[in-house]
Amino acid sequence: MSRRYFASPFIVWIAAGTVIPLIMIAYYGFTDRSGAFTIENVVSIMGAEHAQALWLALLLALISTAICFVLAFPLALILKDSRLGTKGFMIFIFVLPMWMNFLLRTMAWQVILERGGIINGILTGLGLPALDIINTPAAIVLGMVYDFLPFMVLPIYNTVMKIDNSLIEAAYDLGATKGKVLRSIILPLSVPGIASGITMVFVPALTTFVISNMLGGGKINLIGNIIEQEFTTSSNWNLGSGLSLVMMIFIVLSMALLSRLDKNGEASLI
Amino acid sequence: MKKFLKGLYIAIILLFLYLPIGVLMVLSFNESKSMSIWTGFSTRWYEEMFSNEMILDAVWNTFTIAICAAAASTVIGVLACLGISRMRSRSQKVIMAFNNIPLLNADIVTGISLMMTFLVFGISLSWGTVLLSHITFCIPYVILSVMPKIKQLSPNMYEAALDLGATPAYAFRKVILPDLMPGITSGFLLAFTMSVDDFVVTHFTRGAGINTISTLIYSQVKVGIRPTLFALSTVIFVIVLVVLVISNVVQNRKGARN
C-alpha cells in the first residue's frame, strides 16, 4: 500500500468539513426558502440596516486595527532595544493574556465600564459626573483593542527581532538620522510582521459578534451580529448565508491586499 | 529621561493588559455582589463555583472535547503529513491551500457552515457535533506544525534502517517518529488550546444543554454577571499562568542544554 493513502482520512475530512460546508453557504446564499435561485439575500446588504451594520463593522475594525498597530509597533521596538530580562520572558508577559478565555477578558471590561462599575464608582467618589461608556461604539473598540492587541504585538515583535542590528548601525555610521533609520530600514523590514498582525486583528474584529454583544449591550449591531441572529433567533439561513458571502468578500479582499506585502509568508504565527 | 519614557510606555501597556484581569481577581474575593464597592473578604464565590453543577459540567465538557479533538486531529494530521509528502508537488499545493481555509476563514463562517451541514444531513446537534467541528478546525494547526518536520526528514535514514533489516513499522517507530516528535507535540498542544479557547464554532454547533466554559460564560453574561464567574476566571488565569511558566522554564532549560 502506498504511503500516499495515509492522507485519505484527512482528504475525506476536508471534503466533509470544509468543502461541503462552504458549498452549503453558497447554496443557501443564492436560493430562497423554496429553493429557487435568487440574488436577493446577497443584494440585501444594500438595505439600510445591513449596510449600516457592515459599514460600522468595517469602521470599528479599521479603528481598532490602527490603534493596535500604533500601540504595538513602538512596543516591539522598545523590546528589541531593551535588555529587560531574558528575550523570551518580556514577550511572554505581553502575550500571556491571549491564552485566557477571551469571553472572560471581554467580561472584565463590561464589569469595569458598567454604570455601577469601577470607573464610575471612582468618578462619583471624586464628585465627578458618571460616564456612559458601556453600550457605545467606543466601548466596542476598547474591547477589540484589548482582545486582539497580542495578535499584533507577536508577529511584529518576531520580525523586528530578526532585523540585523549591523544594518541599523551601518545606517547610523553613514550619517542617517533616527527618523531616517526608522523610515528606511526598520519599517520596510518589518512589513511582513505588520501585514500578518493587521490580518490577525482586522479579520476577527470585522466578523465579531461577541464583543459587540457584550460591550454594545445588544443595541449596536455589527455585520457579525446580524448574521448570528439570522442563524439563532430568526432562523433565516438564506439571508444569513447571503450576508456571510458578502462578508467573506471583504475578508478575501483584505487578505489578498496584505499577502502582497508578506510575500514569503515568513511572519506567520506558528 | 528617554529610558524612563520607554519604561513608562511598557508599564502603561502592561497595566492596560493586566488591570482588567486584576479587577476580576479582586472582585472574586469581594463579599457582596457589588462590582465597585469592596465590602469585605470572602471565599463564598469559590464555594458557590465548586458546588455549581452547570460550571463543573461545562469545565468537564471543555476538557473532554479538547483532549478528544486534539488526539483525533493529531492522528489524522500526522497521517496526512506522511501521505501528502509522498504526493506530487502540485497536489501538495492544492491540498495545503484547502488546509489553510479554516485557518483564514472567520470563525463565524466556519461555525454556521458546519451547523448547516450537520442539520442538512440529518445529524442533530449534540456533544458529538461540537467534537467533530473542533477536529475540523484543529487539523490544520497539526499539519502546519508537523509538515516542516517531515520536510527536514532525511529519506536515507529510513532506507538505511530497512537495509539493516528493520521492518517498515520498526523503522518508522525508531527513525521517523523521534524526528517528528517535537512537531507532533506542539501540534497537539496547539490543537488543545484552540479547542479550549473556542467559543464561536461551539456556539453554533452545540446541542441544547451542552455547554463549554465559553458558551456558559456567554449565556450567563446575558442574564447578569455573577461573581462566581470572577472566581472561575481567577482559577483559569492562575492555571494558565502556572502551565505557561512551567513550559517556558522547561523550554529555556532545554535551550540552554543544547
Interface residues (C-beta under 8 A of the other chain):
Chain A: S2 R3 R4 Y5 F6 A7 S8 P9 F10 I11 W13 I14 A16 G17 T18 V19 I20 P21 L22 M24 I25 Y28 L71 P74 L75 I78 L79 D81 S82 L84 T86 G88 F89 F92 I93 F94 L96 P97 W99 M100 N101 F102 L103 L104 R105 M107 A108 W109 Q110 V111 I112 E114 G116 G117 I118 N120 G121 I122 Y146 L149 V203 P204 L206 T207 F209 V210 M214 G224 I227 E228 F231 W237 G240 S241 S244 M247 M248 I251 M255 I270
Chain B: K6 Y9 I10 I13 L14 F16 L17 Y18 P20 I21 V23 L24 L27 S34 M35 S36 I37 I76 G77 L79 A80 L82 G83 I84 R86 M87 I95 F98 N99 I101 P102 L104 N105 A106 D107 I108 V109 T110 I112 S113 L114 M115 M116 T117 V120 L132 S133 I135 T136 I139 Y141 I143 L144 S145 L190 T193 V196 D197 F199 V200 F204 I213 S214 I217 Y218 V221 I225 L229 F230 L232 S233 I236 F237 V240 L241 L244 N248 Q251 N252
